[in-house]
């Protein structure tokens, strides 16, 4: 006999089921409805998180483009087997300096889906999960640009920045006033994961970076929970100076 799913989980499953069948306009409408009255006061383990990374042709959301999207899902504060990865064919050229970073050549991107095709699939994968990213403001600026072009509006999914969480955690470890001026501190994703002894993945691959970020996120949440952070609101208040990019 199957045990009924908890009400919040069952509700999210129904919404996700609708999203799979929904036309493109319905995807953005469902996203807005889901987060219109968002409850931040449930325990962290009650939420699903979609850890996201993008590879780009450059750093300007106004003129550069996404060339790959990777994402992994966290449920019950554990990384699941669910993942999403796609190459994206840009409309313009890929600068050589960008190729040197993410190693995605024009030949590799030729024949990949355009963002207009790939982005709805990514949004369906996210479903009702909150977005997590390292320096997530950069990723969400490109994703929101895609949402405006394809759907005519922005996403309302709350986003959590592991870079800011790492800053909060490091502040908890300060022992004296001068620790905050330590110039050797780095908040790069790879540096943090090596410092904390987390599993290492190849850098500048959207799926691998999403997985790396997922491990960092769970590490930081565990550390911050030991300091009394229980709910999503607690997590927000711990980094009250960071933005949610709604």
C-alpha positions in Angstrom: 0.0 0.0 0.0 1.4 3.4 -1.0 1.8 6.0 1.6 0.2 9.3 0.5 2.7 12.1 -0.2 2.8 15.0 2.2 0.5 17.8 1.1 3.2 20.3 -0.1 5.0 17.6 -2.0 1.8 16.3 -3.6 0.8 19.8 -4.6 4.2 20.4 -6.3 3.8 17.1 -8.1 0.5 18.2 -9.5 1.9 21.5 -10.6 4.9 19.9 -12.2 2.6 17.4 -14.0 0.6 20.4 -15.4 3.9 22.1 -16.5 5.0 19.1 -18.5 1.9 19.4 -20.7 1.7 23.2 -20.6 2.3 25.5 -23.6 5.0 28.0 -23.3 2.8 30.9 -22.0 1.5 28.7 -19.2 5.0 28.0 -18.0 5.6 31.6 -16.9 2.1 32.0 -15.6 2.5 28.9 -13.4 5.9 30.2 -12.2 4.3 33.4 -11.1 1.3 31.7 -9.4 3.5 29.3 -7.5 5.7 32.0 -6.0 3.1 34.8 -5.6 2.6 33.9 -1.9 5.8 32.1 -1.1 6.1 30.5 2.4 9.7 31.0 3.8 8.9 29.5 7.2 9.1 25.8 6.6 12.1 23.7 7.5 14.9 23.7 4.9 14.4 20.0 4.2 10.8 20.7 3.0 12.0 22.6 -0.1 13.4 21.3 -3.3 16.3 23.2 -4.8 17.5 23.3 -8.5 21.2 24.0 -8.5 22.0 25.8 -11.8 25.0 26.9 -13.8 25.4 28.4 -17.2 28.3 28.8 -19.6 28.3 32.0 -21.6 29.8 33.9 -24.5 30.6 36.7 -22.1 29.5 38.5 -19.0 27.0 41.0 -20.4 23.3 39.9 -20.3 22.6 42.7 -22.8 24.8 41.4 -25.5 26.2 38.0 -24.6 24.5 34.6 -24.8 24.1 31.3 -23.0 25.9 28.4 -24.7 25.1 25.6 -22.1 22.8 25.1 -19.1 23.4 22.5 -16.4 21.2 21.7 -13.3 20.9 19.2 -10.6 18.0 18.7 -8.1 18.3 18.6 -4.3 15.5 17.0 -2.4 15.4 16.4 1.4 18.8 18.1 1.5 20.3 15.4 -0.6 21.5 15.5 -4.2 19.2 13.3 -6.4 19.9 11.5 -9.6 17.8 14.1 -11.5 19.9 16.3 -13.7 19.5 18.6 -16.7 22.1 19.5 -19.3 21.9 21.0 -22.8 24.2 22.8 -25.2 22.7 26.0 -26.7 23.4 27.3 -30.1 24.1 31.0 -29.9 22.8 33.4 -32.5 26.2 35.2 -32.7 29.8 34.1 -32.7 31.5 32.6 -29.7 34.6 34.7 -28.7 37.8 32.8 -28.6 38.4 33.9 -25.0 35.1 32.3 -24.0 36.0 29.1 -25.8 39.3 29.0 -23.9 37.3 29.1 -20.6 34.5 26.6 -21.2 36.0 24.7 -24.1 32.8 24.8 -26.2 33.8 25.4 -29.8 31.5 26.6 -32.6 31.6 23.2 -34.1 30.4 21.6 -30.8 27.5 24.1 -30.6 26.5 23.7 -34.3 23.2 21.7 -34.4 22.4 22.3 -30.7 19.0 23.7 -29.9 18.4 27.4 -29.8 17.7 29.0 -26.4 14.0 29.4 -27.4 13.8 25.6 -27.6 16.0 24.7 -24.7 14.8 27.2 -22.1 11.2 25.8 -21.7 12.7 22.4 -21.1 14.9 23.9 -18.4 12.0 25.7 -16.8 10.0 22.4 -16.7 13.0 20.7 -15.0 13.1 23.4 -12.3 9.4 23.0 -11.6 8.6 24.2 -8.1 12.2 24.1 -6.9 14.2 27.2 -5.7 17.2 28.1 -7.8 20.6 27.9 -6.2 23.8 29.1 -7.9 27.3 30.4 -7.3 27.2 34.1 -8.0 23.7 33.4 -9.0 22.9 37.0 -10.0 24.9 36.5 -13.2 23.0 33.3 -14.1 19.6 34.6 -13.3 20.2 37.8 -15.2 20.8 35.7 -18.4 17.9 33.4 -17.5 15.5 36.3 -16.9 16.5 37.8 -20.2 15.6 34.5 -21.9 12.3 34.5 -20.0 11.5 38.1 -21.2 12.3 37.3 -24.8 10.6 33.9 -24.9 7.7 34.4 -22.5 7.4 38.2 -22.2 8.2 38.4 -18.4 10.6 37.6 -15.7 10.8 34.5 -13.4 9.7 34.9 -9.8 11.6 31.9 -8.5 13.6 32.9 -5.4 17.3 32.4 -5.8 20.0 31.5 -3.3 23.6 32.5 -3.8 26.2 30.1 -2.4 28.9 32.8 -2.7 27.0 34.9 -0.2 26.4 31.9 2.0 30.1 31.2 2.0 30.7 34.8 3.0 28.2 34.4 5.9 29.9 31.2 7.0 33.3 32.7 6.9 32.1 35.7 9.0 31.0 33.2 11.6 34.6 31.9 11.8 36.2 35.3 12.3 38.2 35.4 15.5 39.2 39.0 15.5 38.5 42.3 13.8 41.4 42.0 11.3 40.2 38.6 9.9 37.8 40.5 7.5 40.8 42.1 5.8 42.5 38.8 4.8 43.5 39.3 1.2 44.2 35.6 0.6 40.5 34.7 1.0 38.9 33.5 -2.3 35.2 32.9 -3.0 35.7 31.1 -6.3 33.8 27.9 -6.5 36.7 25.6 -7.0 38.8 27.3 -4.3 36.0 26.9 -1.7 35.4 23.3 -2.5 39.1 22.5 -2.2 39.3 24.4 1.0 36.3 22.5 2.5 37.5 19.1 1.2 34.4 18.6 -1.1 34.4 16.4 -4.2 36.1 17.9 -7.2 34.7 18.2 -10.7 36.1 19.6 -13.9 35.6 23.4 -13.9 33.6 25.4 -16.5 31.3 22.7 -17.5 27.7 23.7 -16.7 26.6 20.3 -15.3 29.8 19.7 -13.4 29.8 23.2 -11.9 26.1 22.7 -10.9 27.1 19.5 -9.1 30.1 21.3 -7.5 27.8 24.0 -6.3 25.3 21.5 -5.0 27.9 20.0 -2.7 29.0 23.4 -1.5 25.4 24.4 -0.8 24.7 21.3 1.3 28.0 21.8 3.2 27.2 25.4 4.0 23.6 24.7 4.9 24.8 22.0 7.3 27.3 24.3 8.9 24.8 27.1 9.2 22.1 24.8 10.6 24.4 23.9 13.4 24.2 27.6 14.3 20.5 27.6 14.7 19.3 28.2 11.1 16.3 25.9 10.6 13.9 27.6 8.1 14.4 29.2 4.7 13.7 32.6 6.4 16.5 31.9 8.9 18.8 31.3 6.0 17.7 34.6 4.4 18.2 36.6 7.6 21.6 35.1 8.1 22.7 36.8 4.9 20.3 39.8 5.1 22.6 41.9 3.0 22.3 39.5 0.0 19.7 39.8 -2.7 17.1 37.2 -3.8 16.9 38.4 -7.4 13.1 38.1 -7.6 
